Amino acid sequence: MSDRDDLIRTAIGRLLSEKTGAAVISMRECIAELLARTGAVLDENLQDLLLEMAEVRGMIFTLDL
């Protein structure tokens, strides 16, 4: 795994931790925050990783892309 991937995974983990307790999380807002924090480019892999990590934590997303 590259340093960039580690940075993105860490940023997603922090973002989801900050949103713990929220009933529903906005995909659009989360993606915007991740892009701002990491400088990553929005692609399908980023969305999939975000959804996967949220699912593991039992979180629900509003798919408002």
C-alpha positions as MATLAB code, in Angstrom:
seq = 'MSDRDDLIRTAIGRLLSEKTGAAVISMRECIAELLARTGAVLDENLQDLLLEMAEVRGMIFTLDL';
ca = [
       0.000    0.000    0.000;
       1.363    3.403   -0.936;
       1.821    6.366    1.404;
      -1.031    8.096   -0.444;
      -3.357    5.170    0.249;
      -2.364    5.244    3.918;
      -3.104    8.975    4.048;
      -6.539    8.447    2.493;
      -7.399    5.543    4.821;
      -6.309    7.585    7.841;
      -8.347   10.592    6.693;
     -11.427    8.407    6.167;
     -10.989    6.876    9.610;
     -10.755   10.302   11.240;
     -13.720   11.622    9.276;
     -15.901    8.684   10.271;
     -14.788    8.952   13.899;
     -15.856   12.595   13.920;
     -19.285   11.591   12.629;
     -19.866    8.783   15.114;
     -23.373    9.054   16.508;
     -24.842   10.627   13.363;
     -27.933    8.761   12.154;
     -27.154    9.357    8.482;
     -24.040   10.705    6.798;
     -23.996   12.642    3.517;
     -21.771   11.052    0.867;
     -21.381   14.415   -0.893;
     -20.189   16.163    2.274;
     -17.828   13.345    3.226;
     -16.264   13.215   -0.232;
     -15.787   17.001   -0.229;
     -14.124   16.842    3.193;
     -11.844   13.988    2.137;
     -10.772   15.768   -1.026;
      -9.989   18.901    0.976;
      -8.014   16.967    3.611;
      -6.015   14.740    1.285;
      -5.942   16.388   -2.130;
      -7.089   13.046   -3.527;
      -8.953   12.803   -6.799;
     -12.541   11.596   -6.688;
     -12.775    8.192   -8.258;
     -14.789    5.053   -7.784;
     -12.119    3.506   -5.547;
     -12.360    6.385   -3.064;
     -16.135    6.075   -2.907;
     -15.924    2.294   -2.473;
     -13.347    2.609    0.295;
     -15.432    5.206    2.118;
     -18.543    3.041    1.906;
     -16.656   -0.078    2.993;
     -15.108    1.600    6.023;
     -18.447    3.147    7.025;
     -20.216   -0.195    6.669;
     -17.691   -1.850    8.972;
     -18.519    0.816   11.574;
     -22.266    0.288   11.118;
     -22.813    3.733    9.589;
     -25.379    4.607    6.926;
     -24.775    6.991    4.016;
     -27.184    9.125    2.071;
     -26.019    8.591   -1.515;
     -26.464   12.210   -2.501;
     -23.634   12.434   -4.979;
];
